Amino acid sequence: MPPPAQRKHVFPPPMDRNYPVHAGRIQTRSLEAHIVDHCNLTCAECCSLSPLLPAWFASPDAIATDLRMAAKILQPGIFKLVGGEPLLHPQLVDLIHAVRETGIAPVISVTTNGLKLGEMSDAFWQRIDALTISRYPRPRLSPDLIAHIEAQAAAHAVRLNWKTQNDFTSMTRQSAGTDYAEAQRIYHDCWIRERCHMVRDGMFYTCTRPAHFNTLYQGRQDFQSDGLRLRDDAAMLDDMLAYLYREKPLKACLECHGGSAPQAPHRIMKRMEVDALKAHYKEQGDKEEEKQRTPQPALADEAGNP
């Protein structure tokens, strides 16, 4: 069968850096929640670090609480349920319903590798508005599965976005950087800060990476300071605008090469490589924890100020 029609994807995507306020809510392109950390694939250079993270499922109630708070000041055009592989969530249909009830966005979308779409109930297809399917060189989706996906999407008026990903961006550093000027450049030029806004555990992040680094290092480093605590008070709107327009790099930028870093062909890691990377980042976390116990000179900014 001929390949499904695909929308043209531009990489790196353009940035707007524009956040108008309408009726007391900041209009943004999108907002997302990573509802599972783990995945049924072990892709090298996964931006969500899924092969390295333990199994975890978001609670529908927790997601709804965060989104009700976020909806007071944010008006994203689309809300995305992401992972990991979100189709692994045992309460996915309930979770989508909870998201819908918050009124966070007019469009609710799920991003998936598609491998489990043949197992999804009609209730799943009835609840979503859009579906982004990341298509990797391997494992390939079978022609029968593709036909099933297209038929279900047509039957339930779900907009399909087939996204071919033959390459992954090599973002994650083997060890944290110390160059503030480089971190500043990475943050300034990174499209992720604009297109991957995220809520997690009562926090809003302009980038998905701090929450995942926090899990990778088991909370032994403070990446929550990269985000903004969601609150219900009069100052929250101005604080959110200041956060969105900030030019100070995130702590996570020292762990990352940025969204426009060089790309490498997609590949699936074997278990031995995954285990070696887990051990490596555990060692890095141990070193950083030891460093924090020892007084260190402050990291100088680009002007040389501590």
C-alpha positions as CSV (number, residue, x, y, z in Angstrom):
1,M,0.0,0.0,0.0
2,P,1.2,3.6,-0.6
3,P,2.7,5.3,2.5
4,P,0.3,7.6,4.4
5,A,0.3,11.3,3.5
6,Q,2.8,13.1,5.7
7,R,2.9,16.7,6.8
8,K,6.2,18.4,5.9
9,H,8.3,18.9,9.0
10,V,10.9,21.6,9.1
11,F,14.0,21.0,11.4
12,P,14.9,22.9,13.4
13,P,11.4,24.5,13.7
14,P,11.1,28.2,13.7
15,M,10.6,30.1,16.9
16,D,8.1,32.9,17.5
17,R,9.1,34.1,21.0
18,N,5.7,35.8,21.2
19,Y,3.2,35.2,24.0
20,P,0.2,37.4,23.7
21,V,-2.3,37.6,26.6
22,H,-6.0,37.3,25.8
23,A,-8.7,37.4,28.5
24,G,-6.1,36.9,31.2
25,R,-4.5,33.9,29.6
26,I,-1.2,33.6,27.8
27,Q,-1.6,32.1,24.4
28,T,1.0,29.5,23.6
29,R,1.6,27.0,20.8
30,S,1.2,23.9,23.0
31,L,1.5,22.3,26.4
32,E,2.3,18.7,27.2
33,A,2.5,16.1,30.0
34,H,4.7,13.1,30.0
35,I,2.3,10.5,31.4
36,V,4.8,7.6,31.5
37,D,8.6,7.8,31.6
38,H,9.3,4.3,30.2
39,C,8.9,3.0,26.7
40,N,8.6,-0.2,24.7
41,L,11.6,0.8,22.7
42,T,15.2,1.7,23.7
43,C,16.0,4.4,21.1
44,A,19.5,5.9,21.4
45,E,19.4,9.7,22.1
46,C,15.8,9.6,23.2
47,C,15.2,13.2,24.3
48,S,12.9,11.9,27.1
49,L,15.7,9.6,28.4
50,S,13.1,6.8,28.5
51,P,15.5,3.9,28.2
52,L,17.3,5.1,31.3
53,L,14.3,5.9,33.5
54,P,12.2,3.5,35.7
55,A,8.6,2.6,34.9
56,W,6.3,5.4,36.1
57,F,2.7,6.3,35.4
58,A,1.1,9.7,36.0
59,S,-2.0,9.8,38.0
60,P,-5.1,11.2,36.2
61,D,-6.0,13.2,39.3
62,A,-2.5,14.7,39.5
63,I,-2.5,15.7,35.8
64,A,-6.0,17.2,36.2
65,T,-4.9,19.2,39.2
66,D,-1.9,20.6,37.4
67,L,-4.0,21.5,34.3
68,R,-6.8,23.2,36.2
69,M,-4.1,25.4,37.8
70,A,-2.3,26.0,34.4
71,A,-5.6,26.8,32.6
72,K,-6.1,29.9,34.8
73,I,-3.2,31.6,33.0
74,L,-2.3,29.5,29.9
75,Q,-4.2,29.0,26.7
76,P,-2.3,26.5,24.6
77,G,-3.6,25.7,21.1
78,I,-3.1,22.0,21.7
79,F,-2.4,19.7,24.7
80,K,-0.2,16.7,24.1
81,L,0.0,13.4,26.0
82,V,3.5,12.2,25.6
83,G,6.0,9.7,27.1
84,G,7.9,7.5,27.1
85,E,5.2,5.5,25.3
86,P,1.9,6.9,26.5
87,L,-0.1,3.9,25.2
88,L,1.5,1.9,28.0
89,H,-0.6,3.8,30.5
90,P,-3.2,1.5,32.0
91,Q,-5.6,4.4,32.6
92,L,-5.1,6.3,29.4
93,V,-8.7,6.7,28.4
94,D,-9.5,8.0,31.9
95,L,-6.6,10.3,31.8
96,I,-7.7,11.8,28.4
97,H,-11.1,12.3,29.8
98,A,-9.6,14.1,32.9
99,V,-7.6,16.4,30.6
100,R,-10.7,17.2,28.5
101,E,-12.6,18.2,31.7
102,T,-10.0,20.8,32.6
103,G,-10.6,22.8,29.4
104,I,-6.9,23.3,29.0
105,A,-6.9,23.3,25.2
106,P,-9.4,22.8,22.3
107,V,-7.3,20.0,20.8
108,I,-6.0,16.9,22.7
109,S,-3.3,14.9,21.0
110,V,-1.3,11.7,21.8
111,T,2.3,11.2,20.6
112,T,3.2,7.5,20.1
113,N,5.5,5.2,18.2
114,G,2.3,3.5,17.0
115,L,3.3,-0.1,17.9
116,K,0.3,-0.6,20.3
117,L,-2.3,1.3,18.3
118,G,-3.8,-2.0,17.1
119,E,-4.7,-2.8,20.7
120,M,-6.5,0.5,21.5
121,S,-10.2,0.5,22.2
122,D,-12.8,2.5,20.3
123,A,-13.1,4.6,23.6
124,F,-9.5,5.7,23.1
125,W,-10.2,6.8,19.5
126,Q,-13.4,8.6,20.5
127,R,-11.6,10.6,23.2
128,I,-8.7,12.1,21.2
129,D,-8.6,14.8,18.5
130,A,-5.2,14.2,17.0
131,L,-2.5,11.6,16.9
132,T,1.2,12.1,16.1
133,I,2.9,8.8,15.1
134,S,6.7,8.8,15.1
135,R,7.8,6.4,12.4
136,Y,11.3,4.9,12.9
137,P,13.4,2.9,10.5
138,R,12.9,-0.1,12.9
139,P,10.8,-1.6,14.1
140,R,8.5,-0.7,11.1
141,L,4.8,-0.6,11.4
142,S,3.2,-3.3,9.3
143,P,1.0,-2.4,6.3
144,D,-2.0,-4.0,8.1
145,L,-1.4,-1.9,11.2
146,I,-1.1,1.3,9.1
147,A,-4.4,0.5,7.4
148,H,-6.1,-0.1,10.8
149,I,-4.8,3.2,12.1
150,E,-6.0,5.1,9.1
151,A,-9.4,3.4,9.2
152,Q,-9.9,4.1,12.9
153,A,-8.7,7.7,12.5
154,A,-11.2,8.2,9.6
155,A,-14.0,6.6,11.5
156,H,-13.5,8.8,14.6
157,A,-12.4,12.1,12.9
158,V,-8.9,11.9,14.4
159,R,-6.3,14.0,12.7
160,L,-3.2,11.9,11.9
161,N,0.3,13.4,11.8
162,W,2.7,10.8,10.4
163,K,6.2,11.9,11.5
164,T,9.1,10.1,9.9
165,Q,12.1,10.1,12.3
166,N,15.2,8.6,10.6
167,D,17.5,10.6,12.8
168,F,17.7,11.6,16.5
169,T,19.3,14.7,17.8
170,S,22.3,14.0,20.0
171,M,21.3,16.2,22.9
172,T,22.4,14.6,26.1
173,R,25.9,15.2,27.4
174,Q,28.0,12.4,29.0
175,S,28.8,14.8,31.8
176,A,27.6,18.2,32.8
177,G,29.3,21.3,31.2
178,T,30.6,24.2,33.1
179,D,30.7,26.9,30.5
180,Y,28.0,29.5,31.2
181,A,28.4,31.3,27.9
182,E,27.9,28.0,26.0
183,A,24.8,27.3,28.1
184,Q,23.5,30.8,27.4
185,R,23.9,30.2,23.6
186,I,22.3,26.8,23.8
187,Y,19.3,28.2,25.7
188,H,18.9,31.2,23.4
189,D,18.9,29.1,20.2
190,C,16.9,26.1,21.4
191,W,13.5,25.6,19.9
192,I,12.5,23.1,22.6
193,R,12.1,26.0,25.1
194,E,9.2,27.3,22.9
195,R,7.6,24.1,21.5
196,C,7.9,21.7,24.5
197,H,6.2,23.4,27.4
198,M,5.5,20.8,30.1
199,V,3.6,20.4,33.4
200,R,4.8,17.9,36.0
201,D,4.3,17.5,39.7
202,G,2.8,21.0,40.2
203,M,5.5,22.7,38.1
204,F,5.6,24.3,34.7
205,Y,8.7,23.9,32.6
206,T,9.6,25.8,29.4
207,C,11.5,22.6,28.4
208,T,10.9,18.9,29.1
209,R,14.5,18.1,30.0
210,P,14.7,19.3,33.6
211,A,12.0,16.9,34.8
212,H,13.7,14.0,33.1
213,F,17.1,14.9,34.4
214,N,15.6,15.2,37.9
215,T,14.4,11.5,37.6
216,L,17.6,10.4,35.9
217,Y,19.7,11.7,38.9
218,Q,17.0,10.5,41.4
219,G,16.4,14.0,42.7
220,R,20.0,14.4,44.0
221,Q,20.3,17.5,41.9
222,D,17.9,20.4,41.9
223,F,16.3,20.6,38.4
224,Q,13.0,21.8,39.8
225,S,14.5,25.3,40.1
226,D,14.5,25.3,36.3
227,G,10.7,25.5,36.4
228,L,7.9,27.7,37.8
229,R,5.6,26.4,40.6
230,L,2.0,26.7,39.5
231,R,0.0,28.9,41.9
232,D,-3.4,30.5,42.1
233,D,-2.7,34.1,42.9
234,A,-2.7,37.5,41.3
235,A,1.1,37.5,40.6
236,M,1.1,34.2,38.7
237,L,0.3,35.7,35.2
238,D,3.2,38.2,35.4
239,D,5.6,35.6,36.8
240,M,4.7,33.2,34.0
241,L,5.3,35.9,31.3
242,A,8.7,36.7,32.9
243,Y,9.6,33.0,33.0
244,L,8.6,32.5,29.3
245,Y,10.6,35.5,28.2
246,R,13.6,34.8,30.4
247,E,17.1,34.7,28.9
248,K,18.9,33.1,31.8
249,P,19.8,29.5,30.8
250,L,18.4,26.5,32.7
251,K,20.6,24.3,34.9
252,A,19.5,21.5,32.5
253,C,21.3,23.4,29.7
254,L,24.6,22.3,31.2
255,E,23.5,18.7,30.7
256,C,22.3,19.3,27.1
257,H,23.6,20.2,23.7
258,G,20.3,21.7,22.8
259,G,17.5,20.9,20.3
260,S,19.6,22.0,17.3
261,A,22.6,19.7,18.1
262,P,24.0,17.4,15.4
263,Q,21.8,14.4,14.5
264,A,22.7,10.7,14.3
265,P,20.8,7.9,12.5
266,H,18.1,6.3,14.6
267,R,19.1,3.0,16.3
268,I,17.8,0.7,19.0
269,M,20.1,0.2,21.9
270,K,20.8,-3.3,23.2
271,R,20.3,-4.0,26.9
272,M,24.0,-4.1,27.6
273,E,24.4,-0.5,26.3
274,V,21.3,0.7,28.2
275,D,22.7,-0.8,31.4
276,A,26.1,0.8,30.8
277,L,24.5,4.2,30.4
278,K,22.5,3.8,33.5
279,A,25.7,2.9,35.4
280,H,27.4,5.9,33.9
281,Y,24.8,8.4,34.9
282,K,24.6,6.9,38.4
283,E,28.3,7.5,38.7
284,Q,27.9,11.1,37.4
285,G,25.1,11.6,40.0
286,D,27.3,10.2,42.8
287,K,30.2,12.6,41.8
288,E,27.8,15.6,41.7
289,E,26.4,14.7,45.1
290,E,29.9,14.5,46.5
291,K,30.8,17.8,44.9
292,Q,27.8,19.4,46.6
293,R,29.1,18.3,50.0
294,T,32.3,20.2,49.2
295,P,32.2,24.0,49.0
296,Q,32.8,25.1,45.4
297,P,33.4,28.5,43.8
298,A,30.3,29.9,42.1
299,L,30.0,29.3,38.4
300,A,30.9,32.6,36.7
301,D,28.5,34.1,34.2
302,E,29.5,35.4,30.8
303,A,30.5,38.7,32.3
304,G,32.8,37.0,34.8
305,N,30.5,37.6,37.8
306,P,30.0,34.8,40.2
